Amino acid sequence: MPDSSLLRCTRCGRPAAEQDKFCAECGFFLRDAAIDQRLLLALVHEREGRSQEARRELERLLAMEPDHVLANHLLGTLHFHQGLLGQAALCYQKAVAAAPRFILGHYDLGVAYYHRGDMPAAIACFRRCLEIDPNYNAAHYRLALALFHNGQLDQAREHLELSLALTPEYLMAHYHLGVLHERCGDYETAARAFERSLEESSGDVSSLFHLAAVREAQGDLAAAEELRRRALAFGKPQPIVSG
Protein backbone atom coordinates (compact mmCIF):
# COMPACT_ATOMS: atom_id res chain seq x y z
CA MET A 1 0.00 0.00 0.00
CA PRO A 2 1.43 3.44 -0.88
CA ASP A 3 2.52 5.66 1.99
CA SER A 4 -0.15 8.40 2.31
CA SER A 5 2.28 10.65 4.19
CA LEU A 6 4.80 10.74 1.28
CA LEU A 7 5.15 14.17 -0.30
CA ARG A 8 4.47 14.30 -4.03
CA CYS A 9 4.65 16.95 -6.69
CA THR A 10 1.14 18.27 -7.23
CA ARG A 11 1.87 18.78 -10.95
CA CYS A 12 3.37 15.44 -12.03
CA GLY A 13 2.97 13.20 -8.96
CA ARG A 14 6.66 12.36 -8.54
CA PRO A 15 7.71 11.57 -4.92
CA ALA A 16 9.72 14.33 -3.29
CA ALA A 17 11.85 14.67 -0.18
CA GLU A 18 10.90 17.22 2.47
CA GLN A 19 14.00 19.31 1.82
CA ASP A 20 13.40 19.52 -1.95
CA LYS A 21 12.40 22.97 -3.16
CA PHE A 22 11.72 21.91 -6.77
CA CYS A 23 10.42 18.72 -8.37
CA ALA A 24 13.25 16.77 -10.02
CA GLU A 25 10.87 15.61 -12.76
CA CYS A 26 9.08 18.77 -13.90
CA GLY A 27 10.77 21.60 -11.99
CA PHE A 28 7.60 22.63 -10.15
CA PHE A 29 8.11 24.66 -6.95
CA LEU A 30 7.31 22.27 -4.09
CA ARG A 31 7.68 24.13 -0.82
CA ASP A 32 4.17 25.64 -0.62
CA ALA A 33 2.61 22.38 -1.75
CA ALA A 34 4.56 20.50 0.92
CA ILE A 35 3.36 22.91 3.60
CA ASP A 36 -0.25 22.60 2.47
CA GLN A 37 0.03 18.82 2.43
CA ARG A 38 1.47 18.71 5.94
CA LEU A 39 -1.38 20.89 7.21
CA LEU A 40 -3.98 18.72 5.49
CA LEU A 41 -2.44 15.54 6.92
CA ALA A 42 -2.37 17.08 10.39
CA LEU A 43 -6.04 18.04 10.12
CA VAL A 44 -6.98 14.52 9.02
CA HIS A 45 -5.03 12.98 11.89
CA GLU A 46 -6.54 15.40 14.40
CA ARG A 47 -10.11 14.81 13.23
CA GLU A 48 -9.61 11.03 13.40
CA GLY A 49 -8.20 11.16 16.91
CA ARG A 50 -4.55 10.56 16.08
CA SER A 51 -3.18 13.49 18.03
CA GLN A 52 0.44 12.30 18.15
CA GLU A 53 0.57 11.90 14.37
CA ALA A 54 -1.05 15.32 13.96
CA ARG A 55 1.52 16.89 16.28
CA ARG A 56 4.41 15.35 14.34
CA GLU A 57 3.08 16.65 11.02
CA LEU A 58 2.65 20.13 12.47
CA GLU A 59 6.14 20.14 13.95
CA ARG A 60 7.58 19.15 10.54
CA LEU A 61 5.54 21.89 8.88
CA LEU A 62 6.67 24.50 11.39
CA ALA A 63 10.29 23.48 10.91
CA MET A 64 9.79 24.55 7.28
CA GLU A 65 7.57 27.58 8.01
CA PRO A 66 7.88 28.68 11.68
CA ASP A 67 5.35 31.52 11.37
CA HIS A 68 2.58 29.50 9.75
CA VAL A 69 -0.56 30.85 11.44
CA LEU A 70 -2.90 27.86 11.11
CA ALA A 71 -0.22 25.33 12.00
CA ASN A 72 0.71 27.21 15.17
CA HIS A 73 -2.95 27.54 16.09
CA LEU A 74 -3.73 23.87 15.53
CA LEU A 75 -0.63 22.76 17.44
CA GLY A 76 -1.72 25.04 20.28
CA THR A 77 -5.13 23.39 20.30
CA LEU A 78 -3.56 19.93 20.44
CA HIS A 79 -1.45 21.02 23.42
CA PHE A 80 -4.52 22.57 25.07
CA HIS A 81 -6.52 19.34 24.80
CA GLN A 82 -3.62 17.49 26.43
CA GLY A 83 -3.60 19.94 29.33
CA LEU A 84 -0.30 21.55 28.28
CA LEU A 85 -1.55 25.08 28.76
CA GLY A 86 1.83 26.80 28.71
CA GLN A 87 2.81 25.22 25.41
CA ALA A 88 -0.63 25.95 24.01
CA ALA A 89 -0.29 29.62 24.94
CA LEU A 90 3.12 29.84 23.25
CA CYS A 91 1.68 28.44 20.01
CA TYR A 92 -1.31 30.77 20.09
CA GLN A 93 1.03 33.71 20.74
CA LYS A 94 3.00 32.82 17.60
CA ALA A 95 -0.21 32.59 15.59
CA VAL A 96 -1.49 36.04 16.60
CA ALA A 97 1.96 37.59 16.25
CA ALA A 98 1.94 36.52 12.61
CA ALA A 99 -1.73 37.49 12.10
CA PRO A 100 -2.75 40.26 14.56
CA ARG A 101 -6.42 40.19 13.50
CA PHE A 102 -6.76 36.40 13.79
CA ILE A 103 -9.67 36.56 16.20
CA LEU A 104 -9.88 32.84 16.98
CA GLY A 105 -6.21 32.87 17.93
CA HIS A 106 -6.76 35.69 20.41
CA TYR A 107 -9.85 33.93 21.79
CA ASP A 108 -8.12 30.59 22.29
CA LEU A 109 -5.11 32.32 23.84
CA GLY A 110 -7.52 33.97 26.29
CA VAL A 111 -9.07 30.59 27.12
CA ALA A 112 -5.61 29.13 27.78
CA TYR A 113 -4.76 32.01 30.11
CA TYR A 114 -8.15 31.66 31.83
CA HIS A 115 -7.55 27.98 32.58
CA ARG A 116 -4.07 28.82 33.89
CA GLY A 117 -5.69 31.29 36.30
CA ASP A 118 -4.11 34.37 34.68
CA MET A 119 -7.22 36.53 34.57
CA PRO A 120 -5.55 39.85 33.59
CA ALA A 121 -3.95 38.19 30.54
CA ALA A 122 -7.23 36.46 29.65
CA ILE A 123 -9.11 39.75 29.96
CA ALA A 124 -6.64 41.44 27.59
CA CYS A 125 -7.11 38.68 24.98
CA PHE A 126 -10.91 38.79 25.09
CA ARG A 127 -10.87 42.58 24.89
CA ARG A 128 -8.67 42.27 21.80
CA CYS A 129 -11.30 39.96 20.26
CA LEU A 130 -13.94 42.62 20.86
CA GLU A 131 -11.75 45.30 19.29
CA ILE A 132 -11.72 43.15 16.15
CA ASP A 133 -15.44 42.24 16.34
CA PRO A 134 -17.60 44.02 18.95
CA ASN A 135 -20.42 41.51 18.33
CA TYR A 136 -18.35 38.40 19.12
CA ASN A 137 -20.74 36.82 21.61
CA ALA A 138 -18.36 34.17 22.94
CA ALA A 139 -15.75 36.83 23.73
CA HIS A 140 -18.30 38.86 25.72
CA TYR A 141 -19.21 35.73 27.69
CA ARG A 142 -15.63 34.65 28.36
CA LEU A 143 -14.59 38.19 29.21
CA ALA A 144 -17.42 38.35 31.74
CA LEU A 145 -16.20 35.15 33.44
CA ALA A 146 -12.62 36.42 33.61
CA LEU A 147 -13.78 39.77 34.99
CA PHE A 148 -15.94 37.98 37.57
CA HIS A 149 -12.98 35.93 38.82
CA ASN A 150 -10.88 39.10 38.84
CA GLY A 151 -13.40 40.79 41.16
CA GLN A 152 -14.68 43.28 38.54
CA LEU A 153 -18.34 42.46 39.03
CA ASP A 154 -19.93 45.51 37.40
CA GLN A 155 -17.97 45.01 34.20
CA ALA A 156 -18.69 41.27 34.31
CA ARG A 157 -22.44 41.99 34.47
CA GLU A 158 -22.16 44.42 31.57
CA HIS A 159 -20.57 41.81 29.31
CA LEU A 160 -22.98 39.05 30.34
CA GLU A 161 -25.84 41.37 29.41
CA LEU A 162 -24.16 42.18 26.09
CA SER A 163 -23.75 38.44 25.47
CA LEU A 164 -27.45 37.88 26.13
CA ALA A 165 -28.44 40.84 23.97
CA LEU A 166 -26.62 39.12 21.09
CA THR A 167 -27.78 35.57 21.93
CA PRO A 168 -30.80 35.59 24.28
CA GLU A 169 -31.05 31.79 24.29
CA TYR A 170 -27.51 31.33 25.67
CA LEU A 171 -28.48 29.52 28.88
CA MET A 172 -25.02 29.49 30.44
CA ALA A 173 -24.93 33.28 30.28
CA HIS A 174 -28.24 33.37 32.16
CA TYR A 175 -26.80 30.97 34.74
CA HIS A 176 -23.66 33.03 35.33
CA LEU A 177 -25.68 36.23 35.45
CA GLY A 178 -27.67 34.59 38.23
CA VAL A 179 -24.48 33.68 40.08
CA LEU A 180 -23.29 37.28 39.80
CA HIS A 181 -26.57 38.74 41.11
CA GLU A 182 -26.57 36.18 43.93
CA ARG A 183 -23.04 37.24 44.87
CA CYS A 184 -24.22 40.87 44.96
CA GLY A 185 -27.26 40.03 47.13
CA ASP A 186 -29.85 40.84 44.44
CA TYR A 187 -31.78 37.63 45.06
CA GLU A 188 -34.90 38.29 43.01
CA THR A 189 -32.92 39.17 39.87
CA ALA A 190 -30.72 36.13 40.52
CA ALA A 191 -33.81 33.91 40.81
CA ARG A 192 -35.14 35.13 37.46
CA ALA A 193 -31.81 34.38 35.82
CA PHE A 194 -31.63 30.85 37.28
CA GLU A 195 -35.23 30.18 36.28
CA ARG A 196 -34.43 31.31 32.74
CA SER A 197 -31.43 29.00 32.64
CA LEU A 198 -33.71 26.11 33.66
CA GLU A 199 -36.29 26.71 30.93
CA GLU A 200 -34.62 24.35 28.47
CA SER A 201 -32.63 22.31 30.98
CA SER A 202 -34.96 21.61 33.89
CA GLY A 203 -32.48 19.18 35.45
CA ASP A 204 -29.45 21.48 35.58
CA VAL A 205 -28.11 20.67 39.04
CA SER A 206 -26.05 23.84 39.50
CA SER A 207 -28.98 26.12 38.69
CA LEU A 208 -31.27 24.15 40.99
CA PHE A 209 -28.87 24.37 43.94
CA HIS A 210 -28.24 28.07 43.38
CA LEU A 211 -31.96 28.78 43.09
CA ALA A 212 -32.52 26.79 46.30
CA ALA A 213 -29.93 28.95 48.09
CA VAL A 214 -31.65 32.09 46.80
CA ARG A 215 -35.09 30.94 47.97
CA GLU A 216 -33.63 30.04 51.36
CA ALA A 217 -32.04 33.50 51.64
CA GLN A 218 -35.49 34.96 50.85
CA GLY A 219 -37.03 32.90 53.65
CA ASP A 220 -38.96 30.45 51.44
CA LEU A 221 -37.66 27.26 53.07
CA ALA A 222 -40.28 24.99 51.50
CA ALA A 223 -39.33 26.09 47.98
CA ALA A 224 -35.65 25.71 48.83
CA GLU A 225 -36.18 22.16 50.06
CA GLU A 226 -38.18 21.20 46.96
CA LEU A 227 -35.46 22.59 44.67
CA ARG A 228 -32.76 20.66 46.53
CA ARG A 229 -34.87 17.51 46.28
CA ARG A 230 -35.11 18.01 42.50
CA ALA A 231 -31.37 18.58 42.26
CA LEU A 232 -30.54 15.46 44.25
CA ALA A 233 -33.02 13.37 42.25
CA PHE A 234 -31.57 14.50 38.95
CA GLY A 235 -29.57 11.75 37.33
CA LYS A 236 -30.91 8.93 39.48
CA PRO A 237 -32.21 5.91 37.52
CA GLN A 238 -35.90 6.23 36.84
CA PRO A 239 -38.19 3.20 37.23
CA ILE A 240 -39.20 1.50 34.01
CA VAL A 241 -42.93 1.82 33.44
CA SER A 242 -44.30 -1.00 31.36
CA GLY A 243 -47.00 -0.22 28.86
C-alpha positions in Angstrom: 0.0 0.0 0.0 1.4 3.4 -0.9 2.5 5.7 2.0 -0.2 8.4 2.3 2.3 10.6 4.2 4.8 10.7 1.3 5.2 14.2 -0.3 4.5 14.3 -4.0 4.7 17.0 -6.7 1.1 18.3 -7.2 1.9 18.8 -11.0 3.4 15.4 -12.0 3.0 13.2 -9.0 6.7 12.4 -8.5 7.7 11.6 -4.9 9.7 14.3 -3.3 11.9 14.7 -0.2 10.9 17.2 2.5 14.0 19.3 1.8 13.4 19.5 -1.9 12.4 23.0 -3.2 11.7 21.9 -6.8 10.4 18.7 -8.4 13.3 16.8 -10.0 10.9 15.6 -12.8 9.1 18.8 -13.9 10.8 21.6 -12.0 7.6 22.6 -10.1 8.1 24.7 -6.9 7.3 22.3 -4.1 7.7 24.1 -0.8 4.2 25.6 -0.6 2.6 22.4 -1.8 4.6 20.5 0.9 3.4 22.9 3.6 -0.3 22.6 2.5 0.0 18.8 2.4 1.5 18.7 5.9 -1.4 20.9 7.2 -4.0 18.7 5.5 -2.4 15.5 6.9 -2.4 17.1 10.4 -6.0 18.0 10.1 -7.0 14.5 9.0 -5.0 13.0 11.9 -6.5 15.4 14.4 -10.1 14.8 13.2 -9.6 11.0 13.4 -8.2 11.2 16.9 -4.5 10.6 16.1 -3.2 13.5 18.0 0.4 12.3 18.2 0.6 11.9 14.4 -1.0 15.3 14.0 1.5 16.9 16.3 4.4 15.4 14.3 3.1 16.7 11.0 2.6 20.1 12.5 6.1 20.1 13.9 7.6 19.2 10.5 5.5 21.9 8.9 6.7 24.5 11.4 10.3 23.5 10.9 9.8 24.6 7.3 7.6 27.6 8.0 7.9 28.7 11.7 5.4 31.5 11.4 2.6 29.5 9.7 -0.6 30.8 11.4 -2.9 27.9 11.1 -0.2 25.3 12.0 0.7 27.2 15.2 -2.9 27.5 16.1 -3.7 23.9 15.5 -0.6 22.8 17.4 -1.7 25.0 20.3 -5.1 23.4 20.3 -3.6 19.9 20.4 -1.5 21.0 23.4 -4.5 22.6 25.1 -6.5 19.3 24.8 -3.6 17.5 26.4 -3.6 19.9 29.3 -0.3 21.5 28.3 -1.5 25.1 28.8 1.8 26.8 28.7 2.8 25.2 25.4 -0.6 25.9 24.0 -0.3 29.6 24.9 3.1 29.8 23.2 1.7 28.4 20.0 -1.3 30.8 20.1 1.0 33.7 20.7 3.0 32.8 17.6 -0.2 32.6 15.6 -1.5 36.0 16.6 2.0 37.6 16.3 1.9 36.5 12.6 -1.7 37.5 12.1 -2.7 40.3 14.6 -6.4 40.2 13.5 -6.8 36.4 13.8 -9.7 36.6 16.2 -9.9 32.8 17.0 -6.2 32.9 17.9 -6.8 35.7 20.4 -9.8 33.9 21.8 -8.1 30.6 22.3 -5.1 32.3 23.8 -7.5 34.0 26.3 -9.1 30.6 27.1 -5.6 29.1 27.8 -4.8 32.0 30.1 -8.2 31.7 31.8 -7.5 28.0 32.6 -4.1 28.8 33.9 -5.7 31.3 36.3 -4.1 34.4 34.7 -7.2 36.5 34.6 -5.6 39.8 33.6 -4.0 38.2 30.5 -7.2 36.5 29.6 -9.1 39.8 30.0 -6.6 41.4 27.6 -7.1 38.7 25.0 -10.9 38.8 25.1 -10.9 42.6 24.9 -8.7 42.3 21.8 -11.3 40.0 20.3 -13.9 42.6 20.9 -11.8 45.3 19.3 -11.7 43.1 16.1 -15.4 42.2 16.3 -17.6 44.0 19.0 -20.4 41.5 18.3 -18.4 38.4 19.1 -20.7 36.8 21.6 -18.4 34.2 22.9 -15.8 36.8 23.7 -18.3 38.9 25.7 -19.2 35.7 27.7 -15.6 34.6 28.4 -14.6 38.2 29.2 -17.4 38.3 31.7 -16.2 35.2 33.4 -12.6 36.4 33.6 -13.8 39.8 35.0 -15.9 38.0 37.6 -13.0 35.9 38.8 -10.9 39.1 38.8 -13.4 40.8 41.2 -14.7 43.3 38.5 -18.3 42.5 39.0 -19.9 45.5 37.4 -18.0 45.0 34.2 -18.7 41.3 34.3 -22.4 42.0 34.5 -22.2 44.4 31.6 -20.6 41.8 29.3 -23.0 39.1 30.3 -25.8 41.4 29.4 -24.2 42.2 26.1 -23.7 38.4 25.5 -27.5 37.9 26.1 -28.4 40.8 24.0 -26.6 39.1 21.1 -27.8 35.6 21.9 -30.8 35.6 24.3 -31.0 31.8 24.3 -27.5 31.3 25.7 -28.5 29.5 28.9 -25.0 29.5 30.4 -24.9 33.3 30.3 -28.2 33.4 32.2 -26.8 31.0 34.7 -23.7 33.0 35.3 -25.7 36.2 35.4 -27.7 34.6 38.2 -24.5 33.7 40.1 -23.3 37.3 39.8 -26.6 38.7 41.1 -26.6 36.2 43.9 -23.0 37.2 44.9 -24.2 40.9 45.0 -27.3 40.0 47.1 -29.9 40.8 44.4 -31.8 37.6 45.1 -34.9 38.3 43.0 -32.9 39.2 39.9 -30.7 36.1 40.5 -33.8 33.9 40.8 -35.1 35.1 37.5 -31.8 34.4 35.8 -31.6 30.8 37.3 -35.2 30.2 36.3 -34.4 31.3 32.7 -31.4 29.0 32.6 -33.7 26.1 33.7 -36.3 26.7 30.9 -34.6 24.4 28.5 -32.6 22.3 31.0 -35.0 21.6 33.9 -32.5 19.2 35.5 -29.5 21.5 35.6 -28.1 20.7 39.0 -26.1 23.8 39.5 -29.0 26.1 38.7 -31.3 24.1 41.0 -28.9 24.4 43.9 -28.2 28.1 43.4 -32.0 28.8 43.1 -32.5 26.8 46.3 -29.9 29.0 48.1 -31.7 32.1 46.8 -35.1 30.9 48.0 -33.6 30.0 51.4 -32.0 33.5 51.6 -35.5 35.0 50.9 -37.0 32.9 53.7 -39.0 30.4 51.4 -37.7 27.3 53.1 -40.3 25.0 51.5 -39.3 26.1 48.0 -35.6 25.7 48.8 -36.2 22.2 50.1 -38.2 21.2 47.0 -35.5 22.6 44.7 -32.8 20.7 46.5 -34.9 17.5 46.3 -35.1 18.0 42.5 -31.4 18.6 42.3 -30.5 15.5 44.3 -33.0 13.4 42.3 -31.6 14.5 38.9 -29.6 11.7 37.3 -30.9 8.9 39.5 -32.2 5.9 37.5 -35.9 6.2 36.8 -38.2 3.2 37.2 -39.2 1.5 34.0 -42.9 1.8 33.4 -44.3 -1.0 31.4 -47.0 -0.2 28.9 
